[in-house]
Amino acid sequence: MRRQLRFTHEADAQLRTLRGNLARKGLQKQVLKALALLELDTRHPGLHTHEYQSIVGPQGERIWEAYAQNDTASAYRIFFRYGPDETLDGKRIAILTILSITPHP
């Protein structure tokens, strides 16, 4: 199911910082590709999507982690949650909220 991406202020700032760093052009490309895959299919095998057990959303939502990189020191991860979905002209719009785009600790 195709979803629309919504970014928190934190995730938006992280993406803008990444885009502004010309020295990290390869990383930028990998993150943008992972975001595109998330938009199309959150279960794409290359994303290695799984529930992130250590964090829960403010209303108890489950938080998910997807790989933007793999087998790299401090590999970048994208943390997200499903929803909140929206309605436009009586049609449901599936939303994926991007919470953070950050290197793996």
Gaussian input, Z-matrix of N, CA and C with variables (Angstrom, degrees):
# hf/3-21g

backbone

0 1
 N
 C     1     B1
 C     2     B2     1     A1
 N     3     B3     2     A2     1     D1
 C     4     B4     3     A3     2     D2
 C     5     B5     4     A4     3     D3
 N     6     B6     5     A5     4     D4
 C     7     B7     6     A6     5     D5
 C     8     B8     7     A7     6     D6
 N     9     B9     8     A8     7     D7
 C    10    B10     9     A9     8     D8
 C    11    B11    10    A10     9     D9
 N    12    B12    11    A11    10    D10
 C    13    B13    12    A12    11    D11
 C    14    B14    13    A13    12    D12
 N    15    B15    14    A14    13    D13
 C    16    B16    15    A15    14    D14
 C    17    B17    16    A16    15    D15
 N    18    B18    17    A17    16    D16
 C    19    B19    18    A18    17    D17
 C    20    B20    19    A19    18    D18
 N    21    B21    20    A20    19    D19
 C    22    B22    21    A21    20    D20
 C    23    B23    22    A22    21    D21
 N    24    B24    23    A23    22    D22
 C    25    B25    24    A24    23    D23
 C    26    B26    25    A25    24    D24
 N    27    B27    26    A26    25    D25
 C    28    B28    27    A27    26    D26
 C    29    B29    28    A28    27    D27
 N    30    B30    29    A29    28    D28
 C    31    B31    30    A30    29    D29
 C    32    B32    31    A31    30    D30
 N    33    B33    32    A32    31    D31
 C    34    B34    33    A33    32    D32
 C    35    B35    34    A34    33    D33
 N    36    B36    35    A35    34    D34
 C    37    B37    36    A36    35    D35
 C    38    B38    37    A37    36    D36
 N    39    B39    38    A38    37    D37
 C    40    B40    39    A39    38    D38
 C    41    B41    40    A40    39    D39
 N    42    B42    41    A41    40    D40
 C    43    B43    42    A42    41    D41
 C    44    B44    43    A43    42    D42
 N    45    B45    44    A44    43    D43
 C    46    B46    45    A45    44    D44
 C    47    B47    46    A46    45    D45
 N    48    B48    47    A47    46    D46
 C    49    B49    48    A48    47    D47
 C    50    B50    49    A49    48    D48
 N    51    B51    50    A50    49    D49
 C    52    B52    51    A51    50    D50
 C    53    B53    52    A52    51    D51
 N    54    B54    53    A53    52    D52
 C    55    B55    54    A54    53    D53
 C    56    B56    55    A55    54    D54
 N    57    B57    56    A56    55    D55
 C    58    B58    57    A57    56    D56
 C    59    B59    58    A58    57    D57
 N    60    B60    59    A59    58    D58
 C    61    B61    60    A60    59    D59
 C    62    B62    61    A61    60    D60
 N    63    B63    62    A62    61    D61
 C    64    B64    63    A63    62    D62
 C    65    B65    64    A64    63    D63
 N    66    B66    65    A65    64    D64
 C    67    B67    66    A66    65    D65
 C    68    B68    67    A67    66    D66
 N    69    B69    68    A68    67    D67
 C    70    B70    69    A69    68    D68
 C    71    B71    70    A70    69    D69
 N    72    B72    71    A71    70    D70
 C    73    B73    72    A72    71    D71
 C    74    B74    73    A73    72    D72
 N    75    B75    74    A74    73    D73
 C    76    B76    75    A75    74    D74
 C    77    B77    76    A76    75    D75
 N    78    B78    77    A77    76    D76
 C    79    B79    78    A78    77    D77
 C    80    B80    79    A79    78    D78
 N    81    B81    80    A80    79    D79
 C    82    B82    81    A81    80    D80
 C    83    B83    82    A82    81    D81
 N    84    B84    83    A83    82    D82
 C    85    B85    84    A84    83    D83
 C    86    B86    85    A85    84    D84
 N    87    B87    86    A86    85    D85
 C    88    B88    87    A87    86    D86
 C    89    B89    88    A88    87    D87
 N    90    B90    89    A89    88    D88
 C    91    B91    90    A90    89    D89
 C    92    B92    91    A91    90    D90
 N    93    B93    92    A92    91    D91
 C    94    B94    93    A93    92    D92
 C    95    B95    94    A94    93    D93
 N    96    B96    95    A95    94    D94
 C    97    B97    96    A96    95    D95
 C    98    B98    97    A97    96    D96
 N    99    B99    98    A98    97    D97
 C   100   B100    99    A99    98    D98
 C   101   B101   100   A100    99    D99
 N   102   B102   101   A101   100   D100
 C   103   B103   102   A102   101   D101
 C   104   B104   103   A103   102   D102
 N   105   B105   104   A104   103   D103
 C   106   B106   105   A105   104   D104
 C   107   B107   106   A106   105   D105
 N   108   B108   107   A107   106   D106
 C   109   B109   108   A108   107   D107
 C   110   B110   109   A109   108   D108
 N   111   B111   110   A110   109   D109
 C   112   B112   111   A111   110   D110
 C   113   B113   112   A112   111   D111
 N   114   B114   113   A113   112   D112
 C   115   B115   114   A114   113   D113
 C   116   B116   115   A115   114   D114
 N   117   B117   116   A116   115   D115
 C   118   B118   117   A117   116   D116
 C   119   B119   118   A118   117   D117
 N   120   B120   119   A119   118   D118
 C   121   B121   120   A120   119   D119
 C   122   B122   121   A121   120   D120
 N   123   B123   122   A122   121   D121
 C   124   B124   123   A123   122   D122
 C   125   B125   124   A124   123   D123
 N   126   B126   125   A125   124   D124
 C   127   B127   126   A126   125   D125
 C   128   B128   127   A127   126   D126
 N   129   B129   128   A128   127   D127
 C   130   B130   129   A129   128   D128
 C   131   B131   130   A130   129   D129
 N   132   B132   131   A131   130   D130
 C   133   B133   132   A132   131   D131
 C   134   B134   133   A133   132   D132
 N   135   B135   134   A134   133   D133
 C   136   B136   135   A135   134   D134
 C   137   B137   136   A136   135   D135
 N   138   B138   137   A137   136   D136
 C   139   B139   138   A138   137   D137
 C   140   B140   139   A139   138   D138
 N   141   B141   140   A140   139   D139
 C   142   B142   141   A141   140   D140
 C   143   B143   142   A142   141   D141
 N   144   B144   143   A143   142   D142
 C   145   B145   144   A144   143   D143
 C   146   B146   145   A145   144   D144
 N   147   B147   146   A146   145   D145
 C   148   B148   147   A147   146   D146
 C   149   B149   148   A148   147   D147
 N   150   B150   149   A149   148   D148
 C   151   B151   150   A150   149   D149
 C   152   B152   151   A151   150   D150
 N   153   B153   152   A152   151   D151
 C   154   B154   153   A153   152   D152
 C   155   B155   154   A154   153   D153
 N   156   B156   155   A155   154   D154
 C   157   B157   156   A156   155   D155
 C   158   B158   157   A157   156   D156
 N   159   B159   158   A158   157   D157
 C   160   B160   159   A159   158   D158
 C   161   B161   160   A160   159   D159
 N   162   B162   161   A161   160   D160
 C   163   B163   162   A162   161   D161
 C   164   B164   163   A163   162   D162
 N   165   B165   164   A164   163   D163
 C   166   B166   165   A165   164   D164
 C   167   B167   166   A166   165   D165
 N   168   B168   167   A167   166   D166
 C   169   B169   168   A168   167   D167
 C   170   B170   169   A169   168   D168
 N   171   B171   170   A170   169   D169
 C   172   B172   171   A171   170   D170
 C   173   B173   172   A172   171   D171
 N   174   B174   173   A173   172   D172
 C   175   B175   174   A174   173   D173
 C   176   B176   175   A175   174   D174
 N   177   B177   176   A176   175   D175
 C   178   B178   177   A177   176   D176
 C   179   B179   178   A178   177   D177
 N   180   B180   179   A179   178   D178
 C   181   B181   180   A180   179   D179
 C   182   B182   181   A181   180   D180
 N   183   B183   182   A182   181   D181
 C   184   B184   183   A183   182   D182
 C   185   B185   184   A184   183   D183
 N   186   B186   185   A185   184   D184
 C   187   B187   186   A186   185   D185
 C   188   B188   187   A187   186   D186
 N   189   B189   188   A188   187   D187
 C   190   B190   189   A189   188   D188
 C   191   B191   190   A190   189   D189
 N   192   B192   191   A191   190   D190
 C   193   B193   192   A192   191   D191
 C   194   B194   193   A193   192   D192
 N   195   B195   194   A194   193   D193
 C   196   B196   195   A195   194   D194
 C   197   B197   196   A196   195   D195
 N   198   B198   197   A197   196   D196
 C   199   B199   198   A198   197   D197
 C   200   B200   199   A199   198   D198
 N   201   B201   200   A200   199   D199
 C   202   B202   201   A201   200   D200
 C   203   B203   202   A202   201   D201
 N   204   B204   203   A203   202   D202
 C   205   B205   204   A204   203   D203
 C   206   B206   205   A205   204   D204
 N   207   B207   206   A206   205   D205
 C   208   B208   207   A207   206   D206
 C   209   B209   208   A208   207   D207
 N   210   B210   209   A209   208   D208
 C   211   B211   210   A210   209   D209
 C   212   B212   211   A211   210   D210
 N   213   B213   212   A212   211   D211
 C   214   B214   213   A213   212   D212
 C   215   B215   214   A214   213   D213
 N   216   B216   215   A215   214   D214
 C   217   B217   216   A216   215   D215
 C   218   B218   217   A217   216   D216
 N   219   B219   218   A218   217   D217
 C   220   B220   219   A219   218   D218
 C   221   B221   220   A220   219   D219
 N   222   B222   221   A221   220   D220
 C   223   B223   222   A222   221   D221
 C   224   B224   223   A223   222   D222
 N   225   B225   224   A224   223   D223
 C   226   B226   225   A225   224   D224
 C   227   B227   226   A226   225   D225
 N   228   B228   227   A227   226   D226
 C   229   B229   228   A228   227   D227
 C   230   B230   229   A229   228   D228
 N   231   B231   230   A230   229   D229
 C   232   B232   231   A231   230   D230
 C   233   B233   232   A232   231   D231
 N   234   B234   233   A233   232   D232
 C   235   B235   234   A234   233   D233
 C   236   B236   235   A235   234   D234
 N   237   B237   236   A236   235   D235
 C   238   B238   237   A237   236   D236
 C   239   B239   238   A238   237   D237
 N   240   B240   239   A239   238   D238
 C   241   B241   240   A240   239   D239
 C   242   B242   241   A241   240   D240
 N   243   B243   242   A242   241   D241
 C   244   B244   243   A243   242   D242
 C   245   B245   244   A244   243   D243
 N   246   B246   245   A245   244   D244
 C   247   B247   246   A246   245   D245
 C   248   B248   247   A247   246   D246
 N   249   B249   248   A248   247   D247
 C   250   B250   249   A249   248   D248
 C   251   B251   250   A250   249   D249
 N   252   B252   251   A251   250   D250
 C   253   B253   252   A252   251   D251
 C   254   B254   253   A253   252   D252
 N   255   B255   254   A254   253   D253
 C   256   B256   255   A255   254   D254
 C   257   B257   256   A256   255   D255
 N   258   B258   257   A257   256   D256
 C   259   B259   258   A258   257   D257
 C   260   B260   259   A259   258   D258
 N   261   B261   260   A260   259   D259
 C   262   B262   261   A261   260   D260
 C   263   B263   262   A262   261   D261
 N   264   B264   263   A263   262   D262
 C   265   B265   264   A264   263   D263
 C   266   B266   265   A265   264   D264
 N   267   B267   266   A266   265   D265
 C   268   B268   267   A267   266   D266
 C   269   B269   268   A268   267   D267
 N   270   B270   269   A269   268   D268
 C   271   B271   270   A270   269   D269
 C   272   B272   271   A271   270   D270
 N   273   B273   272   A272   271   D271
 C   274   B274   273   A273   272   D272
 C   275   B275   274   A274   273   D273
 N   276   B276   275   A275   274   D274
 C   277   B277   276   A276   275   D275
 C   278   B278   277   A277   276   D276
 N   279   B279   278   A278   277   D277
 C   280   B280   279   A279   278   D278
 C   281   B281   280   A280   279   D279
 N   282   B282   281   A281   280   D280
 C   283   B283   282   A282   281   D281
 C   284   B284   283   A283   282   D282
 N   285   B285   284   A284   283   D283
 C   286   B286   285   A285   284   D284
 C   287   B287   286   A286   285   D285
 N   288   B288   287   A287   286   D286
 C   289   B289   288   A288   287   D287
 C   290   B290   289   A289   288   D288
 N   291   B291   290   A290   289   D289
 C   292   B292   291   A291   290   D290
 C   293   B293   292   A292   291   D291
 N   294   B294   293   A293   292   D292
 C   295   B295   294   A294   293   D293
 C   296   B296   295   A295   294   D294
 N   297   B297   296   A296   295   D295
 C   298   B298   297   A297   296   D296
 C   299   B299   298   A298   297   D297
 N   300   B300   299   A299   298   D298
 C   301   B301   300   A300   299   D299
 C   302   B302   301   A301   300   D300
 N   303   B303   302   A302   301   D301
 C   304   B304   303   A303   302   D302
 C   305   B305   304   A304   303   D303
 N   306   B306   305   A305   304   D304
 C   307   B307   306   A306   305   D305
 C   308   B308   307   A307   306   D306
 N   309   B309   308   A308   307   D307
 C   310   B310   309   A309   308   D308
 C   311   B311   310   A310   309   D309
 N   312   B312   311   A311   310   D310
 C   313   B313   312   A312   311   D311
 C   314   B314   313   A313   312   D312

   B1=1.4362
   B2=1.5340
   B3=1.2884
   B4=1.4559
   B5=1.5235
   B6=1.3089
   B7=1.4658
   B8=1.5221
   B9=1.3111
   B10=1.4604
   B11=1.5156
   B12=1.3166
   B13=1.4556
   B14=1.5231
   B15=1.3237
   B16=1.4583
   B17=1.5217
   B18=1.3046
   B19=1.4620
   B20=1.5303
   B21=1.3258
   B22=1.4573
   B23=1.5275
   B24=1.3246
   B25=1.4668
   B26=1.5255
   B27=1.3269
   B28=1.4667
   B29=1.5279
   B30=1.3232
   B31=1.4735
   B32=1.5298
   B33=1.3308
   B34=1.4659
   B35=1.5253
   B36=1.3237
   B37=1.4674
   B38=1.5274
   B39=1.3259
   B40=1.4647
   B41=1.5264
   B42=1.3224
   B43=1.4598
   B44=1.5292
   B45=1.3417
   B46=1.4695
   B47=1.5332
   B48=1.3129
   B49=1.4674
   B50=1.5206
   B51=1.3130
   B52=1.4664
   B53=1.5229
   B54=1.3189
   B55=1.4661
   B56=1.5250
   B57=1.3176
   B58=1.4587
   B59=1.5205
   B60=1.3156
   B61=1.4590
   B62=1.5297
   B63=1.3248
   B64=1.4646
   B65=1.5223
   B66=1.3161
   B67=1.4637
   B68=1.5357
   B69=1.3269
   B70=1.4601
   B71=1.5313
   B72=1.3178
   B73=1.4591
   B74=1.5334
   B75=1.3246
   B76=1.4636
   B77=1.5177
   B78=1.3178
   B79=1.4609
   B80=1.5302
   B81=1.3181
   B82=1.4615
   B83=1.5320
   B84=1.3116
   B85=1.4636
   B86=1.5257
   B87=1.3298
   B88=1.4609
   B89=1.5318
   B90=1.3336
   B91=1.4629
   B92=1.5243
   B93=1.3356
   B94=1.4602
   B95=1.5333
   B96=1.3254
   B97=1.4671
   B98=1.5269
   B99=1.3285
   B100=1.4711
   B101=1.5306
   B102=1.3236
   B103=1.4659
   B104=1.5268
   B105=1.3231
   B106=1.4663
   B107=1.5276
   B108=1.3243
   B109=1.4628
   B110=1.5266
   B111=1.3255
   B112=1.4618
   B113=1.5265
   B114=1.3214
   B115=1.4574
   B116=1.5372
   B117=1.3179
   B118=1.4682
   B119=1.5186
   B120=1.3489
   B121=1.4683
   B122=1.5265
   B123=1.3191
   B124=1.4718
   B125=1.5292
   B126=1.3216
   B127=1.4715
   B128=1.5237
   B129=1.3086
   B130=1.4684
   B131=1.5310
   B132=1.3364
   B133=1.4701
   B134=1.5250
   B135=1.3182
   B136=1.4575
   B137=1.5169
   B138=1.3308
   B139=1.4702
   B140=1.5269
   B141=1.3289
   B142=1.4759
   B143=1.5314
   B144=1.3085
   B145=1.4596
   B146=1.5205
   B147=1.3333
   B148=1.4580
   B149=1.5240
   B150=1.3145
   B151=1.4573
   B152=1.5217
   B153=1.3168
   B154=1.4583
   B155=1.5244
   B156=1.3010
   B157=1.4650
   B158=1.5283
   B159=1.3236
   B160=1.4662
   B161=1.5242
   B162=1.3257
   B163=1.4645
   B164=1.5228
   B165=1.3377
   B166=1.4592
   B167=1.5188
   B168=1.3241
   B169=1.4554
   B170=1.5188
   B171=1.3316
   B172=1.4592
   B173=1.5356
   B174=1.3260
   B175=1.4567
   B176=1.5312
   B177=1.3083
   B178=1.4640
   B179=1.5159
   B180=1.3518
   B181=1.4605
   B182=1.5205
   B183=1.3061
   B184=1.4626
   B185=1.5278
   B186=1.3194
   B187=1.4595
   B188=1.5254
   B189=1.3253
   B190=1.4615
   B191=1.5188
   B192=1.3186
   B193=1.4652
   B194=1.5206
   B195=1.3341
   B196=1.4608
   B197=1.5199
   B198=1.3143
   B199=1.4618
   B200=1.5270
   B201=1.3310
   B202=1.4601
   B203=1.5270
   B204=1.3308
   B205=1.4673
   B206=1.5223
   B207=1.3261
   B208=1.4520
   B209=1.5276
   B210=1.3111
   B211=1.4742
   B212=1.5223
   B213=1.3251
   B214=1.4617
   B215=1.5225
   B216=1.3078
   B217=1.4629
   B218=1.5269
   B219=1.3099
   B220=1.4716
   B221=1.5279
   B222=1.3170
   B223=1.4665
   B224=1.5232
   B225=1.3213
   B226=1.4641
   B227=1.5272
   B228=1.3437
   B229=1.4514
   B230=1.5293
   B231=1.3177
   B232=1.4598
   B233=1.5241
   B234=1.3222
   B235=1.4577
   B236=1.5244
   B237=1.3392
   B238=1.4585
   B239=1.5137
   B240=1.3206
   B241=1.4626
   B242=1.5180
   B243=1.2978
   B244=1.4524
   B245=1.5243
   B246=1.3492
   B247=1.4516
   B248=1.5136
   B249=1.2960
   B250=1.4598
   B251=1.5257
   B252=1.3246
   B253=1.4612
   B254=1.5277
   B255=1.3190
   B256=1.4585
   B257=1.5267
   B258=1.3133
   B259=1.4629
   B260=1.5207
   B261=1.3177
   B262=1.4550
   B263=1.5233
   B264=1.3182
   B265=1.4666
   B266=1.5251
   B267=1.3300
   B268=1.4626
   B269=1.5232
   B270=1.3241
   B271=1.4657
   B272=1.5281
   B273=1.3164
   B274=1.4605
   B275=1.5192
   B276=1.3211
   B277=1.4638
   B278=1.5211
   B279=1.3284
   B280=1.4615
   B281=1.5330
   B282=1.3214
   B283=1.4660
   B284=1.5201
   B285=1.3097
   B286=1.4546
   B287=1.5275
   B288=1.3114
   B289=1.4572
   B290=1.5288
   B291=1.3186
   B292=1.4640
   B293=1.5244
   B294=1.3217
   B295=1.4611
   B296=1.5163
   B297=1.3285
   B298=1.4549
   B299=1.5249
   B300=1.3220
   B301=1.4631
   B302=1.5343
   B303=1.3072
   B304=1.4585
   B305=1.5307
   B306=1.3440
   B307=1.4631
   B308=1.5245
   B309=1.3117
   B310=1.4600
   B311=1.5216
   B312=1.3234
   B313=1.4918
   B314=1.5119
   A1=109.45
   A2=115.69
   A3=120.37
   A4=109.54
   A5=116.06
   A6=122.35
   A7=109.60
   A8=115.33
   A9=120.08
   A10=107.94
   A11=116.07
   A12=120.76
   A13=110.12
   A14=115.05
   A15=122.56
   A16=105.92
   A17=117.18
   A18=121.68
   A19=110.23
   A20=116.33
   A21=119.58
   A22=107.16
   A23=116.51
   A24=119.72
   A25=110.31
   A26=116.32
   A27=121.22
   A28=111.26
   A29=116.83
   A30=120.97
   A31=110.55
   A32=116.85
   A33=120.51
   A34=110.32
   A35=117.21
   A36=121.05
   A37=110.89
   A38=117.14
   A39=120.70
   A40=110.86
   A41=116.82
   A42=120.59
   A43=111.10
   A44=117.24
   A45=120.21
   A46=110.94
   A47=117.39
   A48=121.38
   A49=110.27
   A50=115.90
   A51=121.29
   A52=110.80
   A53=116.53
   A54=120.63
   A55=112.05
   A56=117.09
   A57=121.01
   A58=114.10
   A59=117.57
   A60=121.76
   A61=109.44
   A62=116.17
   A63=120.77
   A64=112.89
   A65=117.52
   A66=120.98
   A67=111.60
   A68=116.91
   A69=120.70
   A70=111.55
   A71=115.75
   A72=122.20
   A73=111.88
   A74=117.38
   A75=121.03
   A76=111.60
   A77=116.89
   A78=121.57
   A79=109.81
   A80=116.36
   A81=120.91
   A82=110.03
   A83=116.74
   A84=121.41
   A85=110.74
   A86=117.48
   A87=121.71
   A88=111.30
   A89=116.94
   A90=120.68
   A91=110.34
   A92=117.30
   A93=120.30
   A94=111.21
   A95=116.88
   A96=120.48
   A97=110.25
   A98=116.70
   A99=120.19
   A100=110.64
   A101=117.74
   A102=120.53
   A103=110.98
   A104=116.74
   A105=120.66
   A106=110.60
   A107=116.98
   A108=120.51
   A109=110.92
   A110=117.15
   A111=120.56
   A112=110.90
   A113=115.84
   A114=120.84
   A115=110.89
   A116=116.65
   A117=121.49
   A118=113.67
   A119=116.14
   A120=119.41
   A121=109.09
   A122=116.52
   A123=119.90
   A124=112.36
   A125=116.62
   A126=120.58
   A127=113.04
   A128=117.04
   A129=119.86
   A130=108.36
   A131=117.95
   A132=120.69
   A133=114.32
   A134=118.32
   A135=120.97
   A136=113.82
   A137=116.90
   A138=120.45
   A139=112.85
   A140=116.18
   A141=121.08
   A142=110.58
   A143=116.49
   A144=121.67
   A145=111.17
   A146=114.89
   A147=120.17
   A148=109.44
   A149=115.39
   A150=120.07
   A151=108.97
   A152=115.24
   A153=121.44
   A154=107.25
   A155=116.19
   A156=121.99
   A157=114.71
   A158=118.07
   A159=121.27
   A160=114.42
   A161=117.19
   A162=120.49
   A163=108.89
   A164=114.93
   A165=121.42
   A166=106.78
   A167=117.26
   A168=121.51
   A169=112.34
   A170=117.74
   A171=122.09
   A172=114.12
   A173=117.71
   A174=121.42
   A175=110.79
   A176=116.71
   A177=121.14
   A178=114.50
   A179=117.43
   A180=120.36
   A181=110.75
   A182=114.04
   A183=119.83
   A184=108.55
   A185=116.34
   A186=123.35
   A187=107.66
   A188=115.03
   A189=121.69
   A190=109.92
   A191=115.30
   A192=122.72
   A193=108.31
   A194=116.06
   A195=121.75
   A196=107.87
   A197=115.69
   A198=121.16
   A199=110.24
   A200=115.54
   A201=120.62
   A202=108.08
   A203=115.33
   A204=122.74
   A205=108.07
   A206=114.93
   A207=120.67
   A208=107.65
   A209=116.65
   A210=121.98
   A211=112.41
   A212=116.10
   A213=122.95
   A214=107.36
   A215=117.09
   A216=119.83
   A217=109.07
   A218=117.09
   A219=123.01
   A220=111.58
   A221=116.01
   A222=122.08
   A223=110.79
   A224=115.86
   A225=120.85
   A226=110.99
   A227=113.56
   A228=122.43
   A229=108.84
   A230=114.94
   A231=121.63
   A232=106.77
   A233=115.89
   A234=121.26
   A235=107.98
   A236=115.89
   A237=119.92
   A238=111.28
   A239=114.49
   A240=121.45
   A241=107.99
   A242=116.33
   A243=121.62
   A244=108.43
   A245=116.55
   A246=122.08
   A247=112.58
   A248=118.44
   A249=124.85
   A250=110.95
   A251=115.90
   A252=120.56
   A253=110.00
   A254=115.50
   A255=121.88
   A256=109.26
   A257=115.33
   A258=121.08
   A259=108.36
   A260=116.47
   A261=122.16
   A262=107.93
   A263=116.13
   A264=121.75
   A265=112.01
   A266=115.42
   A267=120.37
   A268=114.93
   A269=117.78
   A270=121.13
   A271=109.85
   A272=114.94
   A273=121.21
   A274=110.03
   A275=115.85
   A276=121.83
   A277=106.62
   A278=116.13
   A279=121.60
   A280=108.99
   A281=115.59
   A282=122.09
   A283=109.89
   A284=115.70
   A285=123.52
   A286=105.65
   A287=117.78
   A288=121.81
   A289=109.64
   A290=115.74
   A291=121.54
   A292=107.31
   A293=115.72
   A294=120.95
   A295=112.95
   A296=116.55
   A297=120.14
   A298=110.75
   A299=115.64
   A300=122.77
   A301=104.57
   A302=115.84
   A303=118.52
   A304=111.68
   A305=117.19
   A306=118.64
   A307=110.98
   A308=115.24
   A309=120.90
   A310=108.65
   A311=116.05
   A312=118.63
   A313=113.13
   D1=127.92
   D2=178.46
   D3=-73.79
   D4=136.38
   D5=-179.54
   D6=-124.78
   D7=153.27
   D8=173.05
   D9=-93.16
   D10=140.24
   D11=-179.94
   D12=-91.79
   D13=136.96
   D14=172.19
   D15=-124.56
   D16=139.25
   D17=-176.53
   D18=-112.52
   D19=136.63
   D20=170.62
   D21=-70.46
   D22=167.56
   D23=178.05
   D24=-58.97
   D25=-40.16
   D26=179.92
   D27=-62.06
   D28=-49.37
   D29=-178.53
   D30=-65.43
   D31=-38.78
   D32=178.69
   D33=-63.06
   D34=-43.57
   D35=178.78
   D36=-64.75
   D37=-39.71
   D38=179.10
   D39=-64.47
   D40=-40.55
   D41=179.06
   D42=-68.38
   D43=-40.61
   D44=177.87
   D45=-63.68
   D46=-40.76
   D47=177.80
   D48=-62.02
   D49=-43.14
   D50=179.31
   D51=-63.36
   D52=-43.42
   D53=179.92
   D54=-66.86
   D55=-28.48
   D56=-178.64
   D57=-82.08
   D58=-7.81
   D59=-177.48
   D60=-100.45
   D61=96.64
   D62=-177.11
   D63=-63.70
   D64=-25.32
   D65=179.88
   D66=-70.08
   D67=-16.99
   D68=-178.21
   D69=-112.28
   D70=38.01
   D71=-178.02
   D72=-59.15
   D73=-39.78
   D74=179.29
   D75=-64.43
   D76=-42.43
   D77=178.20
   D78=-64.34
   D79=-42.58
   D80=178.12
   D81=-56.92
   D82=-45.20
   D83=-179.50
   D84=-62.04
   D85=-41.83
   D86=-179.85
   D87=-65.49
   D88=-41.94
   D89=179.79
   D90=-66.22
   D91=-44.18
   D92=179.95
   D93=-63.69
   D94=-36.92
   D95=177.39
   D96=-65.48
   D97=-43.25
   D98=179.23
   D99=-63.80
   D100=-39.15
   D101=177.34
   D102=-64.12
   D103=-40.52
   D104=178.00
   D105=-63.56
   D106=-40.63
   D107=178.27
   D108=-66.16
   D109=-39.97
   D110=177.74
   D111=-60.84
   D112=-39.52
   D113=-179.75
   D114=-62.85
   D115=-36.41
   D116=-177.74
   D117=-86.42
   D118=-43.21
   D119=-173.49
   D120=-159.05
   D121=103.17
   D122=-178.23
   D123=-65.06
   D124=-15.16
   D125=-179.45
   D126=-99.78
   D127=14.99
   D128=178.70
   D129=-57.32
   D130=132.46
   D131=-175.38
   D132=-58.86
   D133=-31.83
   D134=-179.01
   D135=-69.39
   D136=-17.38
   D137=-178.76
   D138=-84.71
   D139=-20.47
   D140=-177.75
   D141=50.32
   D142=43.49
   D143=-176.75
   D144=-65.52
   D145=134.25
   D146=176.40
   D147=-154.81
   D148=157.73
   D149=178.79
   D150=-68.54
   D151=137.77
   D152=178.81
   D153=-97.04
   D154=108.29
   D155=-171.26
   D156=-73.20
   D157=-23.45
   D158=-172.14
   D159=-77.42
   D160=-15.78
   D161=-175.74
   D162=-129.94
   D163=143.51
   D164=174.74
   D165=-126.26
   D166=144.87
   D167=179.36
   D168=-65.95
   D169=168.45
   D170=-176.70
   D171=-59.77
   D172=-31.45
   D173=177.01
   D174=-104.28
   D175=23.32
   D176=178.47
   D177=83.08
   D178=12.55
   D179=-179.52
   D180=-66.91
   D181=150.60
   D182=175.31
   D183=-77.44
   D184=139.58
   D185=179.42
   D186=-107.87
   D187=139.53
   D188=-177.30
   D189=-118.72
   D190=154.50
   D191=179.33
   D192=-123.20
   D193=136.74
   D194=174.91
   D195=-129.52
   D196=146.34
   D197=-179.10
   D198=-84.86
   D199=130.59
   D200=167.78
   D201=-96.63
   D202=-26.49
   D203=177.50
   D204=-137.90
   D205=160.99
   D206=177.19
   D207=-146.09
   D208=153.78
   D209=178.71
   D210=53.63
   D211=40.60
   D212=178.42
   D213=-135.32
   D214=141.03
   D215=175.39
   D216=-60.52
   D217=133.43
   D218=-177.41
   D219=52.78
   D220=45.90
   D221=-179.21
   D222=-58.04
   D223=140.86
   D224=-177.80
   D225=-76.75
   D226=142.20
   D227=178.61
   D228=-127.76
   D229=154.00
   D230=175.82
   D231=-118.29
   D232=122.81
   D233=178.47
   D234=-103.62
   D235=134.49
   D236=-175.93
   D237=-149.40
   D238=170.86
   D239=172.54
   D240=-139.11
   D241=157.16
   D242=177.15
   D243=-82.85
   D244=134.13
   D245=175.52
   D246=88.75
   D247=-175.77
   D248=-1.99
   D249=-77.03
   D250=130.61
   D251=-179.72
   D252=-66.42
   D253=156.40
   D254=-178.75
   D255=-121.36
   D256=165.90
   D257=177.07
   D258=-125.26
   D259=132.18
   D260=177.87
   D261=-134.99
   D262=120.57
   D263=-178.53
   D264=53.13
   D265=40.20
   D266=177.76
   D267=78.74
   D268=0.94
   D269=179.75
   D270=-107.08
   D271=137.21
   D272=178.77
   D273=-76.87
   D274=133.15
   D275=175.82
   D276=-112.91
   D277=116.21
   D278=-179.80
   D279=-75.70
   D280=128.04
   D281=-177.16
   D282=-115.68
   D283=142.64
   D284=172.32
   D285=-120.26
   D286=118.36
   D287=-178.78
   D288=-93.70
   D289=116.39
   D290=177.90
   D291=-83.70
   D292=119.06
   D293=-176.02
   D294=-91.74
   D295=-38.83
   D296=-175.00
   D297=-160.21
   D298=146.24
   D299=175.16
   D300=-127.68
   D301=105.94
   D302=-167.39
   D303=-149.87
   D304=157.25
   D305=173.75
   D306=-68.82
   D307=146.14
   D308=178.09
   D309=-66.73
   D310=133.61
   D311=-178.44
   D312=-65.50

